[in-house]
Amino acid sequence: MNFPYLKFNKCSKQINIKVNNTMKHVHWIGTGLSSLPGIRRLSKNLENLTIWNRTLEKAENSINHVNKINVKAKKFDIDLIFKEVNPGDIVISQLPATRHPEIAKLCLEHKCHFASTSYLNPEILALHEDVKKQNLVFINEIGLDPGIDHFFSHLLVKDLKELTSNNIEVIYESYCGGFPAVPNDFRYKFSWSPAGVIKALNNDAKFITKGETKTVTPYKSISSYSINNENFEAYPNRDSTPYIKEYNFDQNWKVKEFVRGTLRLDGWKDAWKDIFSMLEKQTGTIEDDINKKSEELLIENRYQPEEEDRVVLSVKLKGFQNNDKIFNTSYFLDEKGSGENTAMGKLVSITLSAAIDLMLDEKIEPGVKTAPHDNENIMYFFKILKENNINIQHKNE
């Protein structure tokens, strides 16, 4: 089968665009490990960029490789940011997801564009009509997962549709995970507080299996999963079902399996059994128990400076017609990194930085958006990832 979407289309390389006779200015908030590679890329390409962070020294270090008058570092101050912005500027929020609605609403008030790698928040989605009226772009889910996984999914669905849409049963599986490149006994390491990871294991996950919608608790639904002959463990994450519409599945397809989930190293379930036991008890002090356990885990299982991490992402789509398999295609990446260029940081922030290119080039339609669906923009992301030595693989079986 041919994969026409993998041919890199000619994409605009122009970065700064004049809007109302002024240059758009990009404001990047947050300089954690999932930001640095993207910040460094934009600071080389842009002339108008401000990095905001609670610790000024970290913001300064993120751009210490360039010397440009209008590429600056400043201490994070929400009021000061929105005193400095001008209409048409772009504000990137790499703050915790709970802060995004506040930032997005201020962007709308000040007629600025907004970008985030986090899942689309309902409060931000509710701004869609106002954002569109102001001719602004608020883009979300534009990192790794969510982000790159969306690109893979859209391309797979388009390929199957080109083949046929009649009398089709489909199986869709998307799994992503980050873990130490050299496995430790705990089969996992942390770059920040483990509390969020632990709490997510106790949140309902919704997916389709054997043609029926099922809701489960993630840590109670761990299964073995093989990718390229390597064994992992996996569990469903969040609510997968809205993405059937998001990925534009044909209405005539019978969805046999549909799951978006989290990937872990083989042996992770056994290594985490004490944590699962804690969650199972669900005492009145569960919040305190999680916070106490998090402190212990961060001390015992924190990434060390320059320690290598690994990210694996696999998206598969299978199609069956009259019980015969007619389509079995996947996209896959397996990246490693360390220091200021962790695998997670590269995949999240390089993707985000490419989205900023497209926003500056006015390649994304106004409104509240998630990762682009169209082939030309997806190919631009692939091009930028390739330029940064990120290898995307696809397989047709």
N, C-alpha and C positions, 0 to 999 in steps of 0.2 A: 504493500500500500504506500502511496506517496504521502509526504507530509509537507504540503505547500506552505504551511504557516511557519515552518522552521527556516525558510529562506529570509534572511534579514533584508527588510525593505529599506530603501533609502529614507533616512530620517533626518529632520532638520537638526543641525548642530548648533544653531544660534541659541545663546543662552539668555542674554539680556534683551528684553523687548521694551520699546518705548511705549508708555501709556500716558496719555495726557501730557506729553512732552517731559515726563520724568521717568527715571528708571525705577522699576519695581525693586523694593528692598526686601530681602528675606530675613526673617527673624527665627532662629532655631532655639527653642527652649529645652534645655536638658542635655547634659553631656555624659550620660552613663555609657557603659560598654556597648550598648546597642545603638549608640549614636556616632561614635568616633569615626569609623570609616566613611560614613556619609558626609559628616561635617568636613572631613579632610578633602573629600572629592569636590564638594561645592565650593569650599574656600579657594581651591585652585582655579575653578571655572568662573566664579562670580566676582563682580567688583563691588557689590553692595550686599553685605552679609553681617549680621550681628548675632553672636552666640551668647545666650543668657543662661546662667547657672547659679545656684545658691552659693557655690564655692567659686569665687572669681578666678582663683589660680587654675582650676580645672578648665574653665572656659578659655582662659589664655593659652593653656597648654594644647588645647584642641586645634588652635590655629597658629601655633608657633613656627610652622614651616612656611608661612607666607608673610609678605610685607606689603600690604595694600592699605591705602588710606581709609577706605570704607569697609574693610573687613575688620570687625572689632569684637572684643569680648567685654561683657558687662555682667555685674552681679544681678541675679534675678530679682525683679521687683515688678509685680504685675501692673501696678499703676504707672510706673515709668515706661514700661513697654508700650502701653497704649496711649501714652503722651507722645511717644516718638514715631509711631506708625503713621503712614499716610494711606489714603484710599488706593487700593490696588496692590498694596504690599501683601506678602505671604507670611503667615505665622505658622510655624511647625511646633506642635506640642508633643514632646517626648516626656512629659510629666506622667505621673500615675493616671490611669484611665478615669478615675473619679473627678479629675480636674478638667477633663476635656470639655464638658458642656459649658462650664464657666468661660473658658478660653474662646470657644466657638461663638458664644453669645456676644462677647466683647468684639470679636472679629466682625460679626454682622453689624454691630452698632457703629464700628469705625470703618466699615466698608472694605475689610481685608479678606483675603482668601485664607483658608484653613487647611491644614494637613495633619494626619495622625495615622499611626500604624495599628491602632487598636480597633476592636470590633465596633461597628457603628452603634452609637448610643441612641436610644429612642428620643431623648431630648434634642439631640442634634438632628436626627431625621425629621423631627417636627418643624425644623427651621427651613425645610426644603423650598417651599414656595417663596418665602422672603429672600432666601439666598439667591434663588433664580431671578427674582425681580431685580435684584441689585447687580445681576450679571457676575456673580461670584462663584467660585468653586470651593466646596468643602469636601475634600477627599479623605476617606477613611479606609481601613483594612488594606494598607498598601505597604506591608512589610514582607515577612516570610509566611507565617501562618497566623492570621490571614494575610494574603498578598500573593506570593508566588504560586501558592496552591490554587488560587483562583485562576491564574493564567493557564496553568496546566489543565484545569477542569474545563474551561471554556474551549480550549483547542481540541480536547478529546471529544467533547459533545459535538462540536462542529464536524469533526472527522466522521463520527458515526452517522450523523445526519446526512452527510454526503453519500454515504454508502447505501443507506435505506432507513425508512422510518416505519415500515409496515410490519405489524405483528412481531414486535421486538420486546424481549425481556432484557433488563439491564441490571448489572451489578456494578456499583460504584464504591470505591474504597479510597479514602485519603487519610494518610497517617503522617505525623511529623513529630520529631522529638529531638531534644538537645541533651547531651550527656558527656561525661569525660571521655576523651579519645583513648585514654588508658583506663580501663574500668577499675574502680575501687571496690572494696567489699560492699559498700552501700549501694553500688551501681548507679550513683547519681551524685552530682555536686551542685553547689549553689553559688551564685554571684551576688545575691541579695537575700533578704529575709525569706525563709522557707514557708512562712505562714500562708502566703497566697497559694503556693503549690499544694499544701496540705488541705486547705479549705476547698479548693477546686475539686479535690477527690470526693468530696461529700455533696457536691451540687448535682442535681439531676441532669442526666444526659438522655437525649431523645434521638432515635434513629429508626431506620427501617430494616427489618430482618425477616426473611421468609415471606416477604410481601406485606408484613404487618408492622405498624408503628409500635415501638417499645420504649418505655422510659425506665432507666436503671440508675443505680448509684455507681459511679465509675469504679471505685476501688473494689466493688463486688462483682465486676464484670470484666475482669482481666483475662485475656486469652493469648495464646501463642500466635505469632504472625511472622511469616518468612518473607524476606526481601533479598533478591539476588543470592539465594542460598545461605543467607545469614538469619539466624533465629533471633527474634525480638519478642517483647511482650507489648500488648496494646490494649487500650480501653477507649470507649466512646467518650466524646467531650462535647459539652454544651448541647444545643439543639441543632441537629444536622438538617432537619426537614425543610426549613425555608430555602436552603440552597438548591433544592430541586428546581424551584422557580428561578432563582438567581442565575443558575447555570443554563437556563433555557432548555430544560429537557422537553422533548416532544411530548405533547399531551397524550399521544397514542401509545407511548412506551409503558410497559408494565414494569414498575420498579420493584425488583426482587430484593435487592440489598442496597442500602444507601447509608454510609457512615463516614463522618469526619471525626478522627480521633487522635489520641496521643500515643507516641511510640516511646518505649523504654527498653533498656538493655535486658537481655535474657538473665534471669535470676533476680530481677528487681522486686518481684512479688514477695519472694521469701525474705529478701533483705529489709523490706518495709513492713513486715508482719506486725511489729510492735505498734507502728503508727496506725495501721488498720484496726488493731485491737482497741486503741484509744478512741478512734472515731466510732467504733461499734458501740462503745459504752454510752456515748452521748449524755454524759452527766451535765448537771447544771453549771459546772465549771469548765465546760469544753473549750470556751474561748481562752480562758487562762491557761488551760492545759496545752492548747496549740501554741500559744505564745511562748510558754516555758520550753516546750519541746523544740520550737524553732530556734531559740537561742542556743540550745545544746547542739542541734544539727549544724548550725552555721559555724560553730567552733570546730566541730569534728569533720565537716565535709564541705569546706569552702574551697573554691578554686584558688590555687596559689599563683602568685605573679608569674607570668609566662607559661603557665600550665596550658596544655592544648585541650581544646574542646572539640566536639564533633556534633554535626547536625545532619540528620537524615530526613528526607522528605520523599514520600512515594504517593503518587496518585494513579489509580488504575481504573479503567472502564472496560467492562466486558459486555458484549451484546450477543444474544441468542435468538435464533429464528427457527421455529419448529424443533426446538431442543438441540439444534446444531449451533456451535459457537462460530459466529461470523466476524467477531471483532474482539480483540484482546490486546489492548494497548496501554502503555503506562509511560509516565514521565517520572524521573527520579534524579535526585541529587544527593551527594554524600560529601560534605565539606568539613575540613578541619582548619583550625586557626588558633592563635594564641596572642597574648599581650594586648595591644591596642587593636589587633585585627582578629578577634575571635570569630569563629565560624558564625555564631549567632549574630554578632555585631555586623559583620559584612552582609549577611543575607537580609537582615532587617533594614539597615540604614542605607546601603547602596541602592536597594530597591526604592526606598523613600526618596533618596536624592534624585533618582531618575524621574520620579513623579513630579518633583519640583521643576525639572527641565521642561516637562510637558506642560505644566501650568504656566511657566514663563513664556513658552512658545504658543500658548493659547490653543493647545491640542485637545483639551478636555472641556466638554460642554458644561455650562453653568448648572448649579444645583448641588444638592448633597449627594455624594457619590461614594461607591466602593471601587475596588480595583477595576481598571478599564477592561471592557469586553472585546473591543475591536482589535482585529489582527495587527493593524499597523502600529498601534500603541504597544500592544503586547510584544511585538518584535523589537520595538525600541528598548523595552526593559531587558529582553534577552541579549540584545547587543551590548548594553551597558554591563550586564552581569558577566558576559564573556570577556569584555575588556578588562574586567577586574578578576580574571582567572577563576571564575565560577563556572563549573562544568555541568551543563544540563544534559542529561541522557534521556533517550526515549527508546522504547522497545515495542516491537510489534510481533506478537507470538501467534 
